[in-house]
Amino acid sequence: LAKVLRMFRTVRFFKEMRLMLDCVLGSLISLGWCFVMVTFVVYMFAVMIVQGLTQELQGGDRSWTPEQEQAFLSSFGSVG
């Protein structure tokens, strides 16, 4: 029991370290939301690129070769 109390007494001397740790842990929520927003923006751009490419493949002039069209379909065939 005395060792545990001595340990708690030494922990009191690390107030600055505890403050820095609290700040880092508090910023993890913001970091998580940043990752969510970046993922959402990347997903939206991917959907727009796939829709634009689908419209180009379905209509319009055929200015590409069948090999290029197959490469488009294999790379951007679906969002999922």
RACORBEL-V20064 format. One record per helix or strand of 3 or more residues. SS is the DSSP state (H for helix, E for strand). FROM is the first residue (numbers start at 1). TO is the last residue. Records with the same first field share a line. If there is no record, write none. Layout:
SS=FROM-TO / FROM-TO
This chain:
H=2-58 / 66-76
